[in-house]
Amino acid sequence: MEFVLVTGPRPGVTLVTLNRPAKRNALSIALMGELAAVLDQAAADDGVRSVVITGDERAFSAGADINDQLERGLDAVFSDERLDAWRTVERFPKPLVAAVEGYALGGGCELAMLADIVIAGETARFGQPEINIGIFPGDGATQRLARSVGKSMAMKMVLSGEMIDAAEAKAIGLVAEVAAAGKTVGRALDLAAVIAEKSPIALRLAKEAVLTAFETPLSAGLEFERRNLALAFDSDDQKEGMRAFVEKRKPRFGGT
């Protein structure tokens, strides 16, 4: 692959590095297609239990490929290939961690928001600057920002185009942790490794339940939670986990 690098630095963990440094990891259709292909492979691989996405020290991603959008117009935004790639990231069933250093702007910020957990370096900067070029976010920020950080802050970011730093991103709940510069990927990998030790079935069902909170009323969400918990109780991993707890040993989850 040209625009995405894939490694396995921890047991059960895949690290996906966006690799367009000259363009600050702008999210071209080609890059998004490669990212989607990697995530499809990871979803089908029982050996992969969590995934970390990162960029480089300058930029997680500075956003969409504006040259492509200038040339192709709306077709560059709404092409089936591009939308399918974004849906693949959105629907990835396993735990997904974003390790953000440098800029996460526009589509880069929207990609980070698709992760289940965001770890930001001290140098990270988040923003939705699309308003500065006469458009507004179109990869989910108008919806996900409002749900994550509230109406007022979402409006501020979308309507002003101003960036926020890592400390403010953590204060408003956009990121889970702030790591020292240069330590962000390591912290994200350590967390992903902890997650990878859990039951794959419980992880998938728990992720589904949390994400349902963004789509349904509370009563429907609680019903979905109970349904998924019943499915977890029907697994071999549940029996192994509870036996291990009683026997005071580490569980060995097989994913069944």
N, C-alpha and C positions, 0 to 999 in steps of 0.2 A: 504493500500500500504506500502511496506517496504522501498523503496528507494526515495520516493517523499512524502513530507508532503504538505497538501493543507489546507489553511485557507482563511477566508474572512474578513480581517481587516478593510476594508473601503466599503461603499456602492458601489456596482457595480464592485468591484475590487477583484480579486482572487490572492492570494499570493502562489506561488509554490516554495517550498524549497527543493533543492537537499539534500539527506540525506544518504550519505556514508562517514561520517566524518573520519573513520579509513583509508579510501582510498583517502582522499582529494577529495571526490565527483567524482572519476573517472567514466567516462561515459560507464558503462557496457551496454550490450544489454538489460539486465533486467531494468536498470534505464531508458534508453532511451525509452523502451516500456511503462513504467509507465508514463513518461513525455508525450509521445504522446497520451496516453489514457486520461490523464487529460486535455490536450489541445483540444482533440476531444469533450470532455464533455463541456468544456468552450465555444467552438465554437457553440455548439447547444443550449446553455442556454442563453435565452434572458436577464436574470438577470445579466449576466457577460458582462461587457462592456470594461474591460481592464484587463491585466494579468501582474503580476510582477514575474520574476524568479530570485532566489537568491541561494546562497550556505551558507557558514558560514564565520566566521571572518578569518579563515585560508585559505580557498579556495572557490572561486566560483566553479571551477572545474579544477583539474590539468591535465585533458585531457582524452584520451582514456584509456581503460583497457589493459595495455601492457602485463600483464600475459596471458590474453585471446588471444591476437594477437600472442604472442610467441608460444602458444600451438596450435592454429588453423590456423595460417598463414593468407593468403589473405581471406579465408572464413570468418574470424572474422570481416574483414573490409567490404566485399561486400555481406554479407548475406542479403537476402530479408527483414528479420525482422528488421535489423539495418537500412538499407537504407530507408525503409518505415517510420520508426520512425523519421529520420532526415527530410524526406519530409513533414511529418505532422507539424513539427516545422516551416519549411520554408514556408509552405502554410497557416499557421494560419491566419485567416482573420481579427482578431481584434487587437487593439494596444497591443504590447508586449514590456515590459520594463525589462531590465536586471539590477540588483543591484549587483555590483561586489566589493567584498572585498577579499584581499588575492590574491591567484594565479588564473589567467585565462590563462591556457597554453594549447597549442595544440588544441584538440577538445573543451576544455573549452573556449578558445578564439574564436573558430569558432562558438560555441553555442551563445556566447555573440553577435557576429556579426549578427546572425539571428534575434536578437531583433531589434525593430524599434528605440529604444532609449537606450543608455547605461549610467547609472550613476555609477561612480567609486568612491570608498573610497580612501582616501589618501594612504592607504597601498596596494592598488591594483597593481598587476604586470601582464603584458600581454606579451605573447610570443608564438612563433611557434618553439618549440625545437626539432621537429621530425628529423631534419637533424643530430642531435647528436646520434641518434640510427640507422642511415643508411637508413632512408626513408625521406619522405617529406609530408606536409599536404595533406590530402585527403578528408576532409569534407568541402571544399570550400574556404580555406584561400588563395590559389594561385590566385583565381579569385576575391574574395570579398576584400581582403586586397588591391590589386592593384587598384580596383575601389574606395575604400574608402580613401586610404592614398597616392596613387601614386606609380609608378613603383619603384623608388629608395628606398623608405622606405619599401615597400613590399619585395623587393629583400633582403634588409638588414635583415629583421626579419626572412625571410624564409631560407636564405642561411647561416646566422651566428648562428641562434638559440638563439640569445641574447634577454633578456627580456627588456621591457621598463616600466617605472613607470607611475603612473596615470597622472602626470603633462604632460609628453611627449605624452601620449595617447590622452589627450585633445588637445594639441597643434597641433597634426597631424590629428585631426578629428575622431579618433577612438571612442572617448566617447564624450557625450554631456556636462557633468558636472562632477566636482570632489567635493565630499562631505567630511565632517570631518569623521574621523574613528569612526565607531559605529553609524553613522547617515545615512548611505547610504540607507539602506532599508526604513527607515522613509521618506527620501526625495523621493525615487522612488515611494513609496505608495502615498505620497501627490501629486506627478505629475500624477500618474495613476488615482487618484481620480478626479483631474481636467479634465483629458481627458474623464473619464467615464461620466461626466455631458453633454458631447456634443452629437450630433445626431449620433446614431449608424450607420445609413445609410451614413451620410457624412464621418464618420471616416473610414468605410470600403472602400468607393470610393476614399477618399483621400490617404489612404495607398496604394491601388492598383496603383494609378496614380504616386506616388513617386517611388514605386518599379519598375514601368515600365521604369523609367529613366535609370535603370541599364541594361535594356534588349534591348532597341530599339534606333534608331537614333532620334535626336531631333525632326524632323518633325513628325515622327510617335508618339513620346511621347506627343507632343502638341495635336495631333489629339485625342489620348486616353484621355488626360486631358479634352478636350472639350466634349467628349462623356460622361465621368463620371459626369462632371458638369451638363450636360443636365439631367442625371438621378437623380442627387440630387435635381434639380429644380422641378422634377416631384413628389417629396415626400411631405407628410403631414408635416414632420419635417421642411422642408424649409419654408413652410407657417407659421408654428408656430414660428420659429426662427425670421423671419422678422416682424411678428406681435408683438412679444415680444420686439424687438428692438424699433419699433415705439411707443409702449405703455410704454416703459421704465420699463420693468419688466424682471424677469428671465424666460427664455424659459423652457417649460416642453416637452421635446422630448420623443415621444412614440415609436420611431423606425419604423415608417411606412411612 
